[in-house]
Each structure stands twice: as C-alpha cells, then as structure tokens.
C-alpha cells in the first residue's frame, strides 16, 4: 500500500493594499480553487491583545469565517519571535522577555482563547518564526533556548488543562541549522514541540537568491532529516518568480510537488509562502520591521516578498500556480 502524499498548503494573503479585502474573500476563493487543504496566516499577539484582557479578534475571526465557508483547515503562527526581532507584545508586557513567568502565563492563557476562537478549524499552532535567528543574537542564547522550551511546554499544558489540544511547535531557519551540528543546541526546543517547522529559501545573507530550484529542495530534505523521528512541516518554502512563465519557478514547484508525492518519513507537509506576490505596502512594512537599519537587506527582502507568490500581484495566475493547482486537485491513485 502506498504511503499518503504530504499536503501542500499556502499562506492566505489578501491581494492588493491593506484593508482592500478585510474578510479575505478573494484569498480564500483562491485557496479553494487552488485545491489547498490548509491555509496559513500570521498574527502578532500584541495586535490581538493590546493590553491585559483587551482583545480584538477581528483578524482571527475573519480567517476562521472564511475557512469554515470554504471547508479548509488553518495553520496559525503567533509572531512572538519573528526572525531577528520580538513580535508585538501586549502593552503591559513590553520590555519583558521569554524568561518572564508573567509573559509565559499570559501567553498560555492567550493560546487557550485563540484555540477556542478557531471553532475547531485550527490544525497547527506555531509560536515564533525562525527563532534561531533571534536567539543566537542574544547575550545568553542558552537561556533563551531554555525559556522558549518552557514556553512551549507551558502552552501545551495550558491547552490540555481545558481539554483543547492541537499540535504546537516553532520554526527554525533551514539556511542556518539544516544538517548543522549547531542544531544539537535546539534539541530542548524540539523535545518541547509536537512538530518542528522549517523555513526554506535559497537566499544568502543579503536576501539574494543563491540556490537553484534543485538545491533549494535539497536544503528542505536536509532540514527534515536534521531531527530524526520528529514530525516536520516546512512552514515556508518558495522560489521567486520573474513573470508569468518563469521556468525556474515552474521547475521549483514541479520538484516540490514531486517531493511531497513521495515524502520522507517525518515530513507531514509544506506551505508555499503566498497566494499572490505581496503588495508593496505589505512587503515594505515587513522588510522595514526586520531590517530597520540595513538598507540593502531591507530592499532585497522587499523585492523577494513581491515575487514569492503563485499569482501576480494583480491576481493573474502564473504557470507555477497552474502546476500546483493541477497537483492539488489530482485524485490520489
């Protein structure tokens, strides 16, 4: 009997400038028409809970409403850590760090409310993105690793206490840790996770594409093999497209779907970063947040974000989109 293929999900982003589509209707129609079984979205804790017990759930509710209407599952990332920076915290927690007991207790409570708000649609909860990038930049990386592991464990215990469970984990940068002996230092975080996520891009430190489609997939394979026996999901994997018929991006998605067709033992699935290339306002703001003082990296990252979709910014499908759509909708066997 053949092993089931791994799933391919996608980041559900609204096309156009922020606010043009607050209910994400068009994005989730694309998720449905593209045959994606799971849609991913990202939130900042402090934007949902601006201060103690003061919640604005609009973003979460919008995604959940659309997921229910289109009958797709959801993966949510809370940007407690976002690469080299801390995500937005509630105002009364600003200035505290991962080691703060108050922060950990509050986040565990927030996770309870988030899961309940998901109305049974949430399949995955990710706490932080490329956390290794942030941790290694701190004065005491070992203490930061321990603190994040404790936070993951506290969150799971909190959810189990109210009999609400879903897999939780965090994501690491494949560029830095895949197959690297330094990954041993993250074993505590991996042990505290139900699954580990990997972000896989073939970019160098200046955000210039340096790996070919084949090499990018080889990096993903190495990442999944880094922690044997641990369920792995590639939470972001993409390749920039230059135009609707870019052969390199088509080659990449062909290799990606082929890899998912016969996945390695620990691989559950992967997410393409975006449906459509990011609008310049989204790309500019995200790049500025990550690299406020580095003009070169900021500009290069903005360019990458504006070319990582399966559709163009105006919603026009690319050949890569059609290839992914065909694979998603193909009946197994």
C-alpha positions in Angstrom: 0.0 0.0 0.0 1.4 3.4 -1.0 2.1 5.9 1.7 -0.1 9.0 1.5 1.5 12.0 0.0 2.2 15.0 2.1 0.0 18.1 1.9 0.7 21.4 0.2 -0.8 24.4 1.9 -0.4 28.1 1.2 -0.2 31.4 3.0 -3.6 33.1 2.6 -2.8 36.8 1.8 -5.3 39.4 0.5 -4.3 40.7 -2.9 -3.8 44.5 -3.0 -3.2 47.1 -0.4 -4.1 46.5 3.3 -7.8 46.9 4.0 -9.0 46.3 0.5 -10.4 42.9 1.4 -10.8 42.7 5.2 -12.8 39.4 5.0 -10.2 37.8 2.8 -13.0 36.5 0.5 -10.9 36.6 -2.7 -7.9 35.0 -1.0 -9.9 32.1 0.3 -11.6 31.6 -3.0 -8.1 31.2 -4.4 -7.3 28.7 -1.6 -10.4 26.7 -2.6 -9.8 26.9 -6.4 -6.2 26.0 -5.9 -7.1 22.9 -4.1 -5.1 23.7 -0.9 -6.3 21.8 2.1 -4.7 24.1 4.7 -4.3 27.9 4.7 -1.7 29.6 6.9 -1.9 33.0 8.5 0.2 35.1 10.9 -0.8 37.2 13.9 1.0 39.4 16.4 0.0 38.8 20.0 0.0 42.5 20.9 -2.3 43.3 18.0 -4.9 40.9 19.3 -4.4 41.6 23.0 -3.4 45.3 23.2 -3.3 45.1 27.0 -4.4 42.8 29.7 -7.7 41.1 28.7 -8.4 43.7 26.0 -8.9 41.6 22.8 -9.5 42.5 19.2 -10.1 39.2 17.4 -11.1 40.6 14.0 -8.2 39.1 12.1 -8.6 35.6 13.6 -12.4 35.7 13.2 -12.1 36.7 9.5 -9.8 33.8 8.7 -11.9 31.3 10.6 -15.1 32.5 8.9 -13.6 32.1 5.5 -12.1 28.7 6.4 -15.5 27.4 7.5 -17.1 28.8 4.4 -14.5 27.1 2.1 -14.1 24.0 4.2 -10.3 24.3 4.6 -8.1 23.8 7.7 -5.9 26.5 9.3 -2.4 26.9 10.5 -1.7 30.0 12.7 1.7 31.5 13.6 1.9 33.8 16.5 4.9 36.0 15.8 6.2 36.0 19.4 9.6 35.9 17.7 10.0 36.9 14.0 13.4 36.1 12.8 15.7 38.7 14.5 13.1 40.7 16.4 10.4 40.1 19.0 6.9 40.3 17.9 4.5 42.9 19.3 3.5 42.2 22.9 0.6 43.5 24.9 1.4 47.0 26.2 1.7 45.9 29.8 4.3 43.2 28.9 6.5 45.3 26.7 10.1 45.2 27.8 9.7 41.6 29.2 11.5 38.7 27.6 10.9 35.0 27.1 12.2 34.2 30.6 9.4 36.2 32.2 7.0 34.0 34.2 4.3 36.6 33.7 4.8 36.5 29.9 4.6 32.7 29.8 1.5 32.5 32.0 -0.2 35.2 29.9 0.7 33.6 26.6 -0.6 30.2 27.7 -3.9 31.9 28.5 -3.9 33.7 25.2 -3.3 30.3 23.4 -6.4 28.9 25.1 -8.6 31.8 23.9 -7.0 31.6 20.4 -7.8 27.9 20.1 -11.4 28.3 21.3 -11.8 31.2 18.8 -10.7 28.8 16.0 -14.0 26.9 16.2 -12.3 23.6 15.5 -10.6 24.8 12.3 -7.0 25.2 13.7 -4.8 22.3 12.9 -1.4 23.8 13.8 -0.1 26.5 16.2 3.3 27.9 15.6 5.0 30.0 18.3 7.6 32.2 16.6 9.3 32.1 13.2 13.0 31.4 12.6 13.5 31.5 16.3 17.2 30.5 16.0 17.9 33.8 14.2 16.7 35.7 17.2 18.1 33.5 19.9 21.6 33.4 18.5 21.7 37.2 18.5 21.1 37.4 22.3 23.7 37.7 25.0 22.6 34.4 26.6 21.4 32.1 23.8 21.3 29.0 26.1 19.0 30.8 28.5 16.8 31.9 25.6 16.5 28.4 24.2 15.5 27.1 27.7 13.0 29.9 28.1 11.3 29.1 24.7 11.2 25.4 25.5 9.5 26.2 28.8 7.0 28.5 27.0 6.1 25.7 24.5 5.6 23.2 27.4 3.5 25.7 29.4 1.3 26.4 26.3 0.7 22.7 25.8 -0.1 22.1 29.5 -2.5 25.1 29.4 -4.4 23.7 26.4 -4.5 20.2 27.8 -5.9 21.6 31.1 -9.1 22.6 29.3 -9.1 19.6 27.0 -8.4 21.7 23.9 -5.4 20.3 22.0 -3.6 20.8 18.7 0.0 20.3 17.6 2.2 23.2 18.7 5.7 23.9 17.6 8.1 26.6 16.4 10.1 27.2 13.2 13.8 27.2 12.5 15.8 28.6 9.6 16.9 25.8 7.3 19.6 28.1 5.9 21.3 28.2 9.4 20.5 24.9 11.0 19.7 22.2 8.5 22.2 19.4 8.9 24.3 21.6 11.1 25.9 20.3 14.3 24.7 23.5 16.0 21.2 22.1 15.7 22.0 19.9 18.8 21.6 23.0 20.9 17.9 23.2 19.9 17.1 19.7 21.0 15.3 21.0 24.1 13.0 23.2 21.9 12.4 20.2 19.6 11.6 18.0 22.5 9.1 20.5 23.8 7.3 20.7 20.4 4.8 18.4 18.8 6.3 19.1 15.5 9.1 21.3 14.2 8.7 23.8 11.4 11.4 24.9 8.8 11.6 27.9 6.6 13.4 27.1 3.4 14.6 29.7 0.9 17.7 29.6 -1.3 18.8 33.1 -0.2 22.1 34.4 1.0 22.6 36.8 3.9 21.8 39.7 1.7 18.5 38.1 0.5 19.8 37.4 -3.0 18.7 34.1 -4.4 21.8 31.9 -4.3 20.4 28.3 -4.6 18.8 26.7 -7.7 15.4 25.0 -7.5 17.1 21.7 -7.1 19.4 22.9 -4.4 16.5 24.6 -2.5 14.7 21.2 -2.4 17.9 19.5 -1.2 18.1 22.0 1.6 14.5 21.2 2.6 15.3 17.5 2.6 18.3 18.1 4.8 16.2 20.1 7.2 13.6 17.3 7.6 16.4 14.9 8.3 18.0 17.1 11.0 15.9 15.7 13.9 15.1 12.1 13.0 11.7 10.9 14.3 10.3 14.3 14.8 7.2 15.3 12.7 8.3 18.1 10.4 6.4 20.7 8.4 8.1 23.1 6.0 6.2 26.2 7.1 7.5 28.3 4.3 9.2 27.2 1.1 9.3 29.3 -2.0 11.2 30.4 -5.1 10.9 33.9 -6.6 9.1 34.1 -10.0 10.0 36.7 -12.7 6.9 36.9 -14.8 4.0 34.5 -15.5 6.0 31.8 -17.3 9.3 31.9 -15.3 10.8 28.4 -16.0 12.8 28.4 -12.8 9.7 28.9 -10.6 7.8 26.2 -12.6 10.8 23.8 -12.1 10.8 24.6 -8.4 7.1 23.8 -7.8 7.4 20.7 -10.0 10.3 19.4 -7.8 8.4 20.5 -4.7 5.2 18.5 -5.6 7.3 15.6 -6.6 9.0 15.6 -3.2 5.6 15.8 -1.5 4.3 12.9 -3.6 6.8 10.5 -2.0 7.7 12.3 1.2 10.5 11.4 3.6 9.3 9.6 6.7 9.0 12.5 9.1 7.5 15.1 6.6 3.8 15.9 7.1 3.5 18.8 4.6 4.7 22.1 3.3 3.3 25.6 2.8 4.0 27.9 -0.2 4.5 31.4 1.3 1.8 33.4 -0.5 -1.0 33.0 -3.0 -0.1 36.3 -4.7 3.0 38.4 -4.8 2.9 40.8 -1.9 1.7 44.4 -2.4 4.5 46.8 -2.0 3.0 48.2 1.3 3.0 44.8 2.9 6.5 44.0 1.6 7.9 47.4 2.6 6.5 47.3 6.1 7.7 43.7 6.8 11.2 44.4 5.4 11.4 47.6 7.5 10.4 45.7 10.6 13.1 43.1 10.2 15.8 45.4 8.9 15.2 49.0 10.1 18.9 49.9 9.9 20.0 47.9 6.9 19.0 49.5 3.6 20.5 46.7 1.4 18.8 43.8 3.2 15.6 45.8 3.5 15.4 46.5 -0.2 16.4 42.9 -1.2 13.9 41.4 1.1 11.1 43.7 -0.1 11.9 42.5 -3.7 11.8 38.9 -2.7 8.4 39.3 -0.9 7.0 40.9 -4.0 8.0 37.9 -6.2 7.2 34.8 -4.0 3.5 34.4 -4.9 2.0 31.8 -7.1 -0.1 34.6 -8.7 1.0 38.0 -9.8 0.1 40.9 -7.5 -2.9 41.7 -9.7 -4.2 38.2 -9.3 -3.2 36.8 -12.7 -2.2 33.1 -12.4 1.3 32.1 -13.3 2.4 28.8 -14.8 3.6 27.8 -11.4 0.1 28.4 -10.0 -1.4 26.1 -12.6 1.2 23.4 -11.9 0.4 23.5 -8.2 -3.4 23.7 -8.8 -3.2 20.6 -11.0 -1.3 18.6 -8.4 -3.5 19.6 -5.5 -6.7 18.7 -7.4 -5.3 15.4 -8.8 -7.1 12.5 -7.2 -4.7 10.1 -5.4 -4.1 6.8 -7.1 
